Every structure is written in C-alpha cells, then in structure tokens.
Amino acid sequence: MVASQYWGRRLRVTENSSASGGTGLPASIEAAWGLRDRPVKGPKPGLTLDRIVAAAVAVAASEGLSAVSMGRVAKELGASTMALYRYVSAKEELYVLMQEAAMGEPAPLPALESGAGWREALGEWAWAQRRMFHGNLWSLRIPISGPPASPHSVAWWEQGLQALEGSGLEEGDKISVILLVSGFVRNEALLMSDLAAAVEAKGVPALEVMAQWERTVNRLVDPVRHPALSRLLSTEVMSEPDEPDYEFVFGLERVLDGVEVLIRKGAPS
C-alpha cells in the first residue's frame, strides 16, 4: 500500500475546526505554526493555550491519557470548561497539542552532522524516538488520525527522511521506511510499557513474574500439541535475564537489515 493510500484511510478532519489560508487545520494548530495569533484573553485572566496544554500533559503523566478531559483540565486550571473552548475546539485537538509538547523539537543526529551513512543515522533517529516515547508513555495511547501536521511531528519526519539521503531509495520508499521504523519503535515502546505496568501491578521483580509464567505454562503445554513451545520452555531461555534493551536492539537491527536489502535490490548492478 502506498503512503497516500495508508494515510487517506486514516485521515480525519475535525468538524468544528476553523481553517485559514486553506490549511484545513484547527486554529490552535495554525497558531503552533505561527499562521495566526494565539488567543490572548478569555473569561479567566491568565488562561493561555500553553497553560491548558501543560495542565493536560500533567494529568496524563500522573494518571494516564484516559483521565484527560476538557472538564478535568479546566478544574486543574480553576477555569470553566467553556473557557477552554475559546482556545481548543475539542479534546482530539488537545491531544494533538499534548503530543506536540511531548515530542519536542528533535535533537540533531550526530550521524547526520558527521556525514555517516543512512543506517547509522536512521538508527540514531529510532533511538531518539524511543527515548521520547519512554519519557511520555501516555502519548502512546493517543490515536493516530492522520499524517504529521504539527510543527514538531513534521520536524521528526523531516529528520528521518534526511537520514535516508544518499540511500538511493525513491521518495515513496523513503516514506514507507519511515513508517516501518517508527511503527516498530512505537510498538516496542508500547509493549514494554504494558509489560512494566503488569509487573508493577504484581509487586514482584520482573524475573519472578517470568518464572511464575514459565511454571504455569509448563503445566498447561502438551508436548504433542505444542512441540515447538515445549522445546522452547525446555531451554529455560524465557527465564534468563536479557542484556539491557536487547529486544529493541535485536528488532531494530533486523528492520535495518531489511531496509539494506531493499536498497541493494534497487542499486544499479
């Protein structure tokens, strides 16, 4: 599936967004781009878009994204819910602004500055995304509703595409590679955060949780019906501690191996 089809099936435009200049973006996102002035006054003196976003991020960081609502954010700010709607037209719009705050401007990639190859640069880009996600795990729960359209999200994509300069890939393939790598990073961060939350809920060390799981599954697995799983469990590999970040390193390297094969296939013989 080409990138335009991928995003076309996911793009949603907020019905009550007010666009100017033909961008189709909500007013608050246009303000983030500097295309219009931010609201400077409202019913509550001192209420600003930045304060609203900061309060929403604080709620999400402490209690999870599900705790964020226009009413709850208004309460945190000591304002009325209707006052917030002068700055943000809907909760989905607030999510975009929260994600923008969480992402921040991407830091320069040493590999790009030193002129290293695409693989090193794209690997650094993936690690930087992972650090960003792990620092804001709540942001992984924000639904993806379309292609990047806020300043920081566009900056991250720009940096990823720059990492592929000199790879020889066609522009459409570059976008597909960016989707592949960012999707892997996002999924790994989400999986690790879910596992960490499960371990924390049990109140025992991670290795003990895995040992308990292994003992349980050993009682349930039938070597005749599950021969492959039985062989795996007999090695005790599931209860052995991994090197730090082993799964991420392993997965990222395999993804980059695949990109390298793609590049070699397209290289002139």
C-alpha positions in Angstrom: 0.0 0.0 0.0 1.5 3.4 -1.0 1.8 6.1 1.6 -1.1 8.2 0.2 -3.5 5.3 0.5 -2.2 4.5 4.0 -2.9 8.0 5.3 -6.0 8.5 3.2 -7.8 5.7 5.0 -6.9 7.3 8.4 -7.2 11.0 7.9 -10.0 12.6 9.8 -10.7 16.3 9.8 -12.2 17.8 13.0 -15.7 19.0 12.1 -15.5 22.1 14.2 -12.0 23.2 13.2 -11.7 26.7 11.8 -9.2 26.9 8.9 -7.5 29.9 7.4 -5.2 30.0 4.4 -6.5 26.7 3.1 -4.6 24.6 5.6 -7.7 22.8 7.0 -6.1 22.8 10.4 -7.7 23.8 13.7 -7.0 27.3 14.9 -4.8 26.1 17.7 -2.6 24.1 15.4 -2.3 27.0 13.0 -1.2 29.1 16.0 1.5 26.5 16.7 2.8 27.0 13.1 2.7 30.8 13.6 0.0 31.2 11.0 -2.3 33.1 13.3 -2.1 34.8 16.7 -2.7 32.7 19.8 -5.8 33.8 21.8 -4.6 36.3 24.4 -7.6 36.8 26.5 -10.6 34.9 27.8 -13.1 34.7 30.7 -10.3 33.6 33.1 -7.5 36.1 33.3 -4.1 34.5 32.6 -5.6 31.4 30.8 -3.5 30.6 27.8 -3.2 27.8 25.3 0.2 26.8 26.7 -1.2 26.6 30.2 -4.0 24.4 29.0 -1.7 22.0 27.3 0.7 21.9 30.2 -2.1 21.1 32.6 -3.4 18.3 30.3 0.1 16.8 30.0 0.5 16.9 33.8 -2.8 15.0 34.2 -1.8 12.4 31.5 1.6 11.9 33.0 0.3 11.2 36.5 -3.0 9.4 35.8 -2.9 8.3 32.1 -4.4 9.7 29.0 -7.9 8.4 29.9 -8.0 10.9 32.8 -7.7 13.8 30.4 -11.0 15.6 29.6 -11.9 19.2 29.0 -13.7 19.4 32.3 -10.8 17.8 34.2 -8.2 20.2 32.7 -10.5 23.2 33.4 -10.7 22.1 37.0 -6.9 21.9 37.3 -6.7 25.4 36.0 -9.5 26.8 38.1 -11.4 27.8 35.0 -14.8 26.8 33.5 -14.9 24.1 30.8 -16.4 26.6 28.4 -13.4 28.9 28.8 -11.2 26.2 27.4 -13.2 26.0 24.2 -12.1 29.6 23.4 -8.6 28.0 22.9 -9.2 24.4 21.9 -12.2 23.3 20.0 -12.2 19.6 21.0 -10.4 17.0 23.1 -9.0 15.4 20.0 -7.4 18.8 19.1 -6.0 19.0 22.7 -4.4 15.5 22.2 -2.5 16.8 19.1 -1.2 19.7 21.1 -0.2 17.5 24.0 1.7 15.2 21.7 3.4 18.2 20.2 4.5 19.2 23.6 5.7 15.7 24.4 7.7 15.2 21.2 9.5 18.5 21.3 12.0 19.5 18.6 14.2 16.6 17.6 17.8 17.0 18.7 20.5 16.9 16.0 21.6 13.5 15.0 25.4 13.1 15.3 25.4 10.7 12.3 23.9 13.4 10.1 26.4 16.0 11.3 29.3 13.7 10.7 28.2 12.5 7.3 27.8 8.9 8.4 25.7 6.5 6.3 22.0 6.1 6.3 21.9 3.1 8.6 23.7 4.8 11.4 21.6 8.0 11.0 18.3 6.1 10.9 19.3 4.0 13.9 20.0 7.1 15.9 16.7 8.5 14.8 14.9 5.4 16.0 16.7 5.5 19.4 15.8 9.2 19.8 12.1 8.4 19.1 12.2 5.6 21.7 13.6 7.9 24.4 10.9 10.4 23.6 8.2 7.7 23.9 9.6 6.2 27.1 9.7 9.7 28.6 6.0 10.2 27.7 4.4 6.8 27.8 0.9 8.3 27.9 1.4 9.7 24.4 1.4 6.2 23.0 -2.3 6.0 23.8 -3.2 8.9 21.5 -4.9 7.6 18.4 -3.1 8.2 15.1 -5.7 10.1 13.0 -3.6 11.2 10.0 -0.2 12.2 8.7 2.1 14.6 10.7 0.7 18.1 10.6 2.1 19.8 13.7 5.5 21.5 13.7 7.3 19.0 15.9 5.8 15.9 14.2 6.8 17.3 10.8 10.3 18.1 12.1 10.7 14.4 13.2 9.6 13.2 9.8 12.0 15.6 8.1 14.9 14.3 10.2 14.0 10.7 9.4 13.9 11.5 5.7 17.2 13.3 5.9 18.7 10.2 7.5 17.8 8.3 4.2 19.5 10.9 2.0 22.1 9.1 -0.1 20.4 5.7 0.4 19.3 5.7 -3.3 15.7 4.9 -2.3 12.9 6.5 -4.2 10.9 9.1 -2.3 7.9 6.9 -1.9 10.1 4.1 -0.5 11.6 6.5 1.9 8.2 7.3 3.4 7.5 3.6 3.7 10.8 3.0 5.5 9.9 5.9 7.9 6.5 4.3 8.6 8.2 0.9 9.1 10.8 2.1 11.6 8.6 4.5 13.5 5.9 1.8 13.7 8.5 -0.7 15.2 9.7 1.9 17.7 6.2 2.8 18.8 5.1 -0.8 19.1 8.1 -1.8 21.1 7.7 1.1 23.5 4.0 0.3 24.0 4.7 -3.4 24.6 7.5 -2.6 27.1 5.3 -0.1 28.9 2.4 -2.6 29.2 4.7 -5.3 30.5 6.3 -2.9 33.0 2.8 -1.9 34.2 1.8 -5.5 34.6 5.0 -6.3 36.6 4.5 -3.2 38.8 0.9 -4.3 39.5 2.0 -7.7 40.7 4.6 -6.1 43.0 7.3 -8.6 42.4 10.5 -8.5 40.3 10.2 -9.0 36.5 12.3 -12.2 36.6 10.0 -13.7 39.2 7.0 -12.8 37.0 8.5 -14.6 34.1 9.4 -17.6 36.3 5.8 -17.8 37.5 4.6 -17.6 33.9 7.0 -20.3 32.9 5.9 -22.6 35.7 2.2 -22.1 34.8 2.7 -22.6 31.1 4.8 -25.8 31.7 1.8 -27.3 33.5 -0.5 -26.4 30.6 1.6 -27.1 27.5 1.2 -30.6 25.9 4.4 -31.7 24.1 2.2 -33.4 21.4 0.0 -30.4 20.7 2.7 -27.7 21.3 6.0 -29.3 20.4 7.7 -26.0 19.4 6.7 -24.3 22.6 7.7 -27.3 24.7 11.2 -27.2 23.1 11.5 -23.5 23.9 10.5 -24.0 27.5 12.9 -26.8 28.0 15.8 -24.4 27.3 14.8 -22.1 30.1 15.6 -19.1 27.9 12.5 -17.3 28.9 13.7 -17.0 32.5 17.2 -15.9 31.6 17.9 -12.2 32.1 18.5 -10.3 28.8 21.0 -7.6 28.1 19.6 -4.1 28.6 17.4 -3.2 25.7 18.2 -6.5 24.0 14.8 -6.9 22.3 14.9 -3.3 20.9 18.4 -3.7 19.6 17.6 -7.1 18.0 14.4 -5.9 16.4 15.8 -2.6 15.1 18.9 -4.3 13.6 16.6 -6.8 11.8 14.4 -3.9 10.5 17.5 -2.1 9.2 18.8 -5.3 7.7 15.6 -5.4 5.6 16.0 -1.8 4.5 19.5 -2.6 3.5 18.3 -5.5 1.3 15.8 -3.1 -0.3 18.5 -0.6 -1.1 20.8 -3.2 -2.6 18.0 -4.5 -4.8 17.5 -1.1 -6.2 21.2 -0.3 -6.7 22.5 -0.4 -10.3 24.5 -3.6 -11.0 
